[in-house]
Amino acid sequence: MINLKSKKRSHVEKVRDHIFSLHMKMTRIVKDLHELSDIELYQKAEEMRSLSGRMNELKEYLRLILL
């Protein structure tokens, strides 16, 4: 028999871990911003924008499945 509560808990933990890994990736990018030129800075800003957007999508997804 499948325990749905443990499957849901496991899924929620995986999504939270992924959000945390995206946050850590963004933190690593931010630490090196002072060394970048204009073009590199723009590229990193775009990368951070996409990471931030993905994090917000995942947070909204978590909110919906935890209702």
Jmol script that loads the backbone (N, CA, C; Angstrom):
load data "model"
ATOM      1  N   MET A   1       0.842  -1.179   0.000  1.00  0.00           N
ATOM      2  CA  MET A   1       0.000   0.000   0.000  1.00  0.00           C
ATOM      3  C   MET A   1       0.894   1.252   0.000  1.00  0.00           C
ATOM      4  N   ILE A   2       0.500   2.244  -0.771  1.00  0.00           N
ATOM      5  CA  ILE A   2       1.277   3.477  -0.902  1.00  0.00           C
ATOM      6  C   ILE A   2       0.836   4.480   0.161  1.00  0.00           C
ATOM      7  N   ASN A   3       1.802   5.007   0.864  1.00  0.00           N
ATOM      8  CA  ASN A   3       1.517   6.013   1.875  1.00  0.00           C
ATOM      9  C   ASN A   3       1.627   7.388   1.203  1.00  0.00           C
ATOM     10  N   LEU A   4       0.481   8.011   0.924  1.00  0.00           N
ATOM     11  CA  LEU A   4       0.462   9.269   0.190  1.00  0.00           C
ATOM     12  C   LEU A   4       1.072  10.421   0.986  1.00  0.00           C
ATOM     13  N   LYS A   5       0.917  10.400   2.294  1.00  0.00           N
ATOM     14  CA  LYS A   5       1.482  11.479   3.105  1.00  0.00           C
ATOM     15  C   LYS A   5       3.006  11.480   3.014  1.00  0.00           C
ATOM     16  N   SER A   6       3.617  10.313   3.062  1.00  0.00           N
ATOM     17  CA  SER A   6       5.076  10.276   2.993  1.00  0.00           C
ATOM     18  C   SER A   6       5.564  10.624   1.587  1.00  0.00           C
ATOM     19  N   LYS A   7       4.795  10.260   0.551  1.00  0.00           N
ATOM     20  CA  LYS A   7       5.172  10.633  -0.814  1.00  0.00           C
ATOM     21  C   LYS A   7       5.098  12.152  -0.979  1.00  0.00           C
ATOM     22  N   LYS A   8       4.056  12.757  -0.432  1.00  0.00           N
ATOM     23  CA  LYS A   8       3.908  14.210  -0.524  1.00  0.00           C
ATOM     24  C   LYS A   8       5.024  14.899   0.254  1.00  0.00           C
ATOM     25  N   ARG A   9       5.311  14.405   1.442  1.00  0.00           N
ATOM     26  CA  ARG A   9       6.374  14.987   2.258  1.00  0.00           C
ATOM     27  C   ARG A   9       7.715  14.898   1.535  1.00  0.00           C
ATOM     28  N   SER A  10       7.973  13.758   0.935  1.00  0.00           N
ATOM     29  CA  SER A  10       9.215  13.560   0.193  1.00  0.00           C
ATOM     30  C   SER A  10       9.307  14.537  -0.978  1.00  0.00           C
ATOM     31  N   HIS A  11       8.206  14.712  -1.696  1.00  0.00           N
ATOM     32  CA  HIS A  11       8.185  15.639  -2.831  1.00  0.00           C
ATOM     33  C   HIS A  11       8.421  17.075  -2.360  1.00  0.00           C
ATOM     34  N   VAL A  12       7.751  17.462  -1.292  1.00  0.00           N
ATOM     35  CA  VAL A  12       7.912  18.816  -0.752  1.00  0.00           C
ATOM     36  C   VAL A  12       9.363  19.048  -0.334  1.00  0.00           C
ATOM     37  N   GLU A  13       9.982  18.081   0.292  1.00  0.00           N
ATOM     38  CA  GLU A  13      11.381  18.216   0.710  1.00  0.00           C
ATOM     39  C   GLU A  13      12.308  18.364  -0.496  1.00  0.00           C
ATOM     40  N   LYS A  14      12.042  17.616  -1.559  1.00  0.00           N
ATOM     41  CA  LYS A  14      12.868  17.734  -2.765  1.00  0.00           C
ATOM     42  C   LYS A  14      12.733  19.112  -3.398  1.00  0.00           C
ATOM     43  N   VAL A  15      11.511  19.631  -3.440  1.00  0.00           N
ATOM     44  CA  VAL A  15      11.295  20.966  -4.011  1.00  0.00           C
ATOM     45  C   VAL A  15      11.976  22.017  -3.143  1.00  0.00           C
ATOM     46  N   ARG A  16      11.860  21.898  -1.830  1.00  0.00           N
ATOM     47  CA  ARG A  16      12.525  22.850  -0.925  1.00  0.00           C
ATOM     48  C   ARG A  16      14.041  22.785  -1.075  1.00  0.00           C
ATOM     49  N   ASP A  17      14.586  21.585  -1.212  1.00  0.00           N
ATOM     50  CA  ASP A  17      16.030  21.442  -1.425  1.00  0.00           C
ATOM     51  C   ASP A  17      16.460  22.092  -2.728  1.00  0.00           C
ATOM     52  N   HIS A  18      15.620  21.967  -3.752  1.00  0.00           N
ATOM     53  CA  HIS A  18      15.956  22.588  -5.041  1.00  0.00           C
ATOM     54  C   HIS A  18      15.931  24.111  -4.924  1.00  0.00           C
ATOM     55  N   ILE A  19      14.952  24.649  -4.212  1.00  0.00           N
ATOM     56  CA  ILE A  19      14.904  26.100  -3.989  1.00  0.00           C
ATOM     57  C   ILE A  19      16.154  26.549  -3.244  1.00  0.00           C
ATOM     58  N   PHE A  20      16.562  25.784  -2.240  1.00  0.00           N
ATOM     59  CA  PHE A  20      17.756  26.132  -1.482  1.00  0.00           C
ATOM     60  C   PHE A  20      19.000  26.081  -2.369  1.00  0.00           C
ATOM     61  N   SER A  21      19.083  25.082  -3.256  1.00  0.00           N
ATOM     62  CA  SER A  21      20.249  25.000  -4.150  1.00  0.00           C
ATOM     63  C   SER A  21      20.279  26.183  -5.111  1.00  0.00           C
ATOM     64  N   LEU A  22      19.113  26.628  -5.586  1.00  0.00           N
ATOM     65  CA  LEU A  22      19.068  27.819  -6.435  1.00  0.00           C
ATOM     66  C   LEU A  22      19.511  29.053  -5.657  1.00  0.00           C
ATOM     67  N   HIS A  23      19.099  29.132  -4.401  1.00  0.00           N
ATOM     68  CA  HIS A  23      19.506  30.251  -3.553  1.00  0.00           C
ATOM     69  C   HIS A  23      21.027  30.259  -3.352  1.00  0.00           C
ATOM     70  N   MET A  24      21.599  29.087  -3.116  1.00  0.00           N
ATOM     71  CA  MET A  24      23.055  29.004  -2.932  1.00  0.00           C
ATOM     72  C   MET A  24      23.792  29.375  -4.223  1.00  0.00           C
ATOM     73  N   LYS A  25      23.253  28.957  -5.356  1.00  0.00           N
ATOM     74  CA  LYS A  25      23.861  29.313  -6.645  1.00  0.00           C
ATOM     75  C   LYS A  25      23.838  30.825  -6.832  1.00  0.00           C
ATOM     76  N   MET A  26      22.727  31.465  -6.481  1.00  0.00           N
ATOM     77  CA  MET A  26      22.630  32.914  -6.598  1.00  0.00           C
ATOM     78  C   MET A  26      23.606  33.600  -5.646  1.00  0.00           C
ATOM     79  N   THR A  27      23.782  33.044  -4.465  1.00  0.00           N
ATOM     80  CA  THR A  27      24.724  33.606  -3.500  1.00  0.00           C
ATOM     81  C   THR A  27      26.150  33.558  -4.041  1.00  0.00           C
ATOM     82  N   ARG A  28      26.523  32.441  -4.675  1.00  0.00           N
ATOM     83  CA  ARG A  28      27.859  32.336  -5.268  1.00  0.00           C
ATOM     84  C   ARG A  28      28.059  33.367  -6.372  1.00  0.00           C
ATOM     85  N   ILE A  29      27.016  33.629  -7.146  1.00  0.00           N
ATOM     86  CA  ILE A  29      27.114  34.632  -8.212  1.00  0.00           C
ATOM     87  C   ILE A  29      27.312  36.009  -7.605  1.00  0.00           C
ATOM     88  N   VAL A  30      26.560  36.328  -6.567  1.00  0.00           N
ATOM     89  CA  VAL A  30      26.615  37.653  -5.945  1.00  0.00           C
ATOM     90  C   VAL A  30      27.993  37.927  -5.343  1.00  0.00           C
ATOM     91  N   LYS A  31      28.620  36.888  -4.788  1.00  0.00           N
ATOM     92  CA  LYS A  31      29.924  37.075  -4.152  1.00  0.00           C
ATOM     93  C   LYS A  31      30.975  37.561  -5.136  1.00  0.00           C
ATOM     94  N   ASP A  32      30.831  37.241  -6.423  1.00  0.00           N
ATOM     95  CA  ASP A  32      31.853  37.588  -7.410  1.00  0.00           C
ATOM     96  C   ASP A  32      31.473  38.768  -8.306  1.00  0.00           C
ATOM     97  N   LEU A  33      30.411  39.471  -7.997  1.00  0.00           N
ATOM     98  CA  LEU A  33      29.964  40.565  -8.861  1.00  0.00           C
ATOM     99  C   LEU A  33      30.967  41.707  -8.945  1.00  0.00           C
ATOM    100  N   HIS A  34      31.694  41.973  -7.878  1.00  0.00           N
ATOM    101  CA  HIS A  34      32.606  43.115  -7.877  1.00  0.00           C
ATOM    102  C   HIS A  34      33.773  42.939  -8.850  1.00  0.00           C
ATOM    103  N   GLU A  35      34.031  41.734  -9.322  1.00  0.00           N
ATOM    104  CA  GLU A  35      35.149  41.463 -10.221  1.00  0.00           C
ATOM    105  C   GLU A  35      34.773  41.535 -11.699  1.00  0.00           C
ATOM    106  N   LEU A  36      33.509  41.752 -12.016  1.00  0.00           N
ATOM    107  CA  LEU A  36      33.040  41.623 -13.391  1.00  0.00           C
ATOM    108  C   LEU A  36      33.041  42.948 -14.143  1.00  0.00           C
ATOM    109  N   SER A  37      33.230  42.831 -15.474  1.00  0.00           N
ATOM    110  CA  SER A  37      33.119  44.004 -16.337  1.00  0.00           C
ATOM    111  C   SER A  37      31.652  44.233 -16.678  1.00  0.00           C
ATOM    112  N   ASP A  38      31.380  45.254 -17.485  1.00  0.00           N
ATOM    113  CA  ASP A  38      30.002  45.627 -17.797  1.00  0.00           C
ATOM    114  C   ASP A  38      29.219  44.500 -18.471  1.00  0.00           C
ATOM    115  N   ILE A  39      29.786  43.887 -19.489  1.00  0.00           N
ATOM    116  CA  ILE A  39      29.087  42.840 -20.231  1.00  0.00           C
ATOM    117  C   ILE A  39      28.879  41.614 -19.352  1.00  0.00           C
ATOM    118  N   GLU A  40      29.917  41.221 -18.623  1.00  0.00           N
ATOM    119  CA  GLU A  40      29.803  40.058 -17.730  1.00  0.00           C
ATOM    120  C   GLU A  40      28.778  40.328 -16.636  1.00  0.00           C
ATOM    121  N   LEU A  41      28.764  41.562 -16.136  1.00  0.00           N
ATOM    122  CA  LEU A  41      27.808  41.937 -15.091  1.00  0.00           C
ATOM    123  C   LEU A  41      26.379  41.831 -15.605  1.00  0.00           C
ATOM    124  N   TYR A  42      26.149  42.281 -16.834  1.00  0.00           N
ATOM    125  CA  TYR A  42      24.821  42.189 -17.426  1.00  0.00           C
ATOM    126  C   TYR A  42      24.409  40.722 -17.581  1.00  0.00           C
ATOM    127  N   GLN A  43      25.333  39.871 -18.028  1.00  0.00           N
ATOM    128  CA  GLN A  43      25.032  38.450 -18.197  1.00  0.00           C
ATOM    129  C   GLN A  43      24.688  37.800 -16.856  1.00  0.00           C
ATOM    130  N   LYS A  44      25.456  38.130 -15.824  1.00  0.00           N
ATOM    131  CA  LYS A  44      25.189  37.568 -14.496  1.00  0.00           C
ATOM    132  C   LYS A  44      23.855  38.079 -13.946  1.00  0.00           C
ATOM    133  N   ALA A  45      23.541  39.343 -14.249  1.00  0.00           N
ATOM    134  CA  ALA A  45      22.257  39.894 -13.799  1.00  0.00           C
ATOM    135  C   ALA A  45      21.105  39.138 -14.461  1.00  0.00           C
ATOM    136  N   GLU A  46      21.240  38.825 -15.741  1.00  0.00           N
ATOM    137  CA  GLU A  46      20.210  38.053 -16.435  1.00  0.00           C
ATOM    138  C   GLU A  46      20.090  36.640 -15.852  1.00  0.00           C
ATOM    139  N   GLU A  47      21.230  36.029 -15.524  1.00  0.00           N
ATOM    140  CA  GLU A  47      21.217  34.709 -14.911  1.00  0.00           C
ATOM    141  C   GLU A  47      20.529  34.748 -13.550  1.00  0.00           C
ATOM    142  N   MET A  48      20.830  35.783 -12.775  1.00  0.00           N
ATOM    143  CA  MET A  48      20.204  35.931 -11.465  1.00  0.00           C
ATOM    144  C   MET A  48      18.698  36.171 -11.604  1.00  0.00           C
ATOM    145  N   ARG A  49      18.304  36.924 -12.631  1.00  0.00           N
ATOM    146  CA  ARG A  49      16.883  37.175 -12.864  1.00  0.00           C
ATOM    147  C   ARG A  49      16.150  35.872 -13.165  1.00  0.00           C
ATOM    148  N   SER A  50      16.771  35.012 -13.965  1.00  0.00           N
ATOM    149  CA  SER A  50      16.117  33.743 -14.283  1.00  0.00           C
ATOM    150  C   SER A  50      16.066  32.825 -13.055  1.00  0.00           C
ATOM    151  N   LEU A  51      17.139  32.814 -12.255  1.00  0.00           N
ATOM    152  CA  LEU A  51      17.133  32.019 -11.020  1.00  0.00           C
ATOM    153  C   LEU A  51      16.059  32.508 -10.056  1.00  0.00           C
ATOM    154  N   SER A  52      15.956  33.815  -9.923  1.00  0.00           N
ATOM    155  CA  SER A  52      14.967  34.391  -9.026  1.00  0.00           C
ATOM    156  C   SER A  52      13.551  34.061  -9.494  1.00  0.00           C
ATOM    157  N   GLY A  53      13.327  34.138 -10.779  1.00  0.00           N
ATOM    158  CA  GLY A  53      12.015  33.795 -11.320  1.00  0.00           C
ATOM    159  C   GLY A  53      11.664  32.341 -11.070  1.00  0.00           C
ATOM    160  N   ARG A  54      12.638  31.452 -11.272  1.00  0.00           N
ATOM    161  CA  ARG A  54      12.408  30.030 -11.037  1.00  0.00           C
ATOM    162  C   ARG A  54      12.136  29.762  -9.562  1.00  0.00           C
ATOM    163  N   MET A  55      12.856  30.450  -8.678  1.00  0.00           N
ATOM    164  CA  MET A  55      12.618  30.289  -7.242  1.00  0.00           C
ATOM    165  C   MET A  55      11.197  30.721  -6.888  1.00  0.00           C
ATOM    166  N   ASN A  56      10.744  31.824  -7.453  1.00  0.00           N
ATOM    167  CA  ASN A  56       9.391  32.296  -7.165  1.00  0.00           C
ATOM    168  C   ASN A  56       8.338  31.323  -7.692  1.00  0.00           C
ATOM    169  N   GLU A  57       8.582  30.738  -8.874  1.00  0.00           N
ATOM    170  CA  GLU A  57       7.649  29.737  -9.405  1.00  0.00           C
ATOM    171  C   GLU A  57       7.564  28.523  -8.475  1.00  0.00           C
ATOM    172  N   LEU A  58       8.711  28.073  -7.986  1.00  0.00           N
ATOM    173  CA  LEU A  58       8.724  26.914  -7.103  1.00  0.00           C
ATOM    174  C   LEU A  58       8.069  27.215  -5.763  1.00  0.00           C
ATOM    175  N   LYS A  59       8.262  28.437  -5.255  1.00  0.00           N
ATOM    176  CA  LYS A  59       7.602  28.821  -4.000  1.00  0.00           C
ATOM    177  C   LYS A  59       6.086  28.840  -4.175  1.00  0.00           C
ATOM    178  N   GLU A  60       5.615  29.345  -5.314  1.00  0.00           N
ATOM    179  CA  GLU A  60       4.183  29.358  -5.590  1.00  0.00           C
ATOM    180  C   GLU A  60       3.654  27.925  -5.710  1.00  0.00           C
ATOM    181  N   TYR A  61       4.410  27.059  -6.360  1.00  0.00           N
ATOM    182  CA  TYR A  61       4.039  25.653  -6.487  1.00  0.00           C
ATOM    183  C   TYR A  61       3.921  24.997  -5.105  1.00  0.00           C
ATOM    184  N   LEU A  62       4.894  25.261  -4.239  1.00  0.00           N
ATOM    185  CA  LEU A  62       4.841  24.706  -2.887  1.00  0.00           C
ATOM    186  C   LEU A  62       3.611  25.215  -2.135  1.00  0.00           C
ATOM    187  N   ARG A  63       3.330  26.489  -2.301  1.00  0.00           N
ATOM    188  CA  ARG A  63       2.155  27.066  -1.623  1.00  0.00           C
ATOM    189  C   ARG A  63       0.895  26.345  -2.076  1.00  0.00           C
ATOM    190  N   LEU A  64       0.806  26.038  -3.359  1.00  0.00           N
ATOM    191  CA  LEU A  64      -0.393  25.378  -3.866  1.00  0.00           C
ATOM    192  C   LEU A  64      -0.515  23.934  -3.375  1.00  0.00           C
ATOM    193  N   ILE A  65       0.587  23.212  -3.320  1.00  0.00           N
ATOM    194  CA  ILE A  65       0.458  21.809  -2.908  1.00  0.00           C
ATOM    195  C   ILE A  65       0.343  21.662  -1.401  1.00  0.00           C
ATOM    196  N   LEU A  66       0.665  22.710  -0.661  1.00  0.00           N
ATOM    197  CA  LEU A  66       0.569  22.627   0.799  1.00  0.00           C
ATOM    198  C   LEU A  66      -0.755  23.194   1.329  1.00  0.00           C
ATOM    199  N   LEU A  67      -1.646  23.583   0.445  1.00  0.00           N
ATOM    200  CA  LEU A  67      -2.948  24.094   0.888  1.00  0.00           C
ATOM    201  C   LEU A  67      -3.752  23.039   1.582  1.00  0.00           C
TER     202      LEU A  67
END
end "model"
wireframe off; spacefill off
backbone 0.3
color backbone group
